[in-house]
């Protein structure tokens, strides 16, 4: 019984390791962590990075200059979460 349980644990760990390695990149090959840190630096930069520096999220970026709403604040957290989830929409809702 212990052998079956340990074999089952090894199978689960072995199958989950490759999935977690692929989980660090978005579909376009950009790093989720880099995008999150760009958004922490200023709201909207992470999404801009995920769009290959082409499509600019105007709402998040310009509203990011408002103290305690943009940076540091609510919008910074929303932008970092969106970038970490590879969401490039310019949506201001949590």
C-alpha positions in Angstrom: 0.0 0.0 0.0 2.9 2.4 0.8 4.5 1.5 -2.5 1.4 2.4 -4.4 1.0 5.7 -2.5 4.6 6.7 -3.1 4.3 5.7 -6.8 1.2 7.9 -7.1 3.0 10.8 -5.5 5.9 10.4 -7.9 3.6 10.4 -10.9 1.8 13.5 -9.7 5.1 15.4 -9.1 6.6 14.2 -12.4 3.5 15.3 -14.4 3.2 18.6 -12.7 6.8 19.8 -13.1 6.7 20.4 -16.9 3.4 22.3 -16.6 4.8 24.7 -14.0 7.8 25.4 -16.2 5.5 26.5 -19.1 3.4 28.6 -16.7 6.0 31.3 -16.5 5.4 32.6 -20.1 2.4 34.1 -21.9 1.2 32.8 -25.3 3.5 35.3 -27.1 6.6 34.1 -25.2 6.9 37.1 -22.9 7.6 36.5 -19.2 4.8 36.9 -16.8 7.1 37.9 -14.0 8.8 40.7 -16.1 5.3 42.0 -17.1 4.2 42.0 -13.4 7.3 44.0 -12.4 6.9 46.5 -15.2 3.3 47.1 -13.9 4.6 47.5 -10.4 7.0 50.1 -11.7 4.1 52.0 -13.3 0.6 50.8 -14.2 0.1 49.9 -17.8 3.8 49.2 -18.6 3.4 45.4 -18.0 0.5 45.2 -20.5 2.5 47.4 -22.9 5.4 44.9 -22.6 3.1 42.0 -23.2 1.9 43.7 -26.4 5.5 43.9 -27.7 5.7 47.6 -26.9 3.0 48.3 -29.6 -0.5 48.7 -28.2 -0.4 51.3 -25.4 -2.9 51.0 -22.5 -3.7 54.7 -22.2 -6.2 54.5 -19.3 -3.9 52.6 -16.9 -0.8 54.5 -17.8 -2.2 58.1 -17.5 -4.4 57.4 -14.5 -1.3 55.8 -12.9 0.0 59.3 -12.2 -2.8 60.0 -9.7 -1.3 59.5 -6.2 -2.7 56.6 -4.2 -5.1 55.6 -7.0 -2.5 54.9 -9.7 0.9 54.6 -8.1 1.2 53.4 -5.4 -2.3 52.2 -5.1 -5.3 50.4 -6.5 -4.4 50.7 -10.2 -0.9 49.4 -9.6 -2.3 46.3 -8.0 -4.8 45.8 -10.8 -2.2 46.3 -13.5 0.3 43.9 -11.9 -2.4 41.2 -11.5 -3.5 41.6 -15.1 0.0 41.4 -16.4 0.7 38.3 -14.3 -2.4 36.7 -15.9 -1.3 37.8 -19.4 -4.4 40.1 -19.7 -3.6 43.0 -21.9 -7.0 44.8 -21.9 -7.1 48.3 -20.5 -9.8 47.4 -18.0 -9.7 49.3 -14.7 -11.9 46.9 -12.7 -10.6 44.4 -10.2 
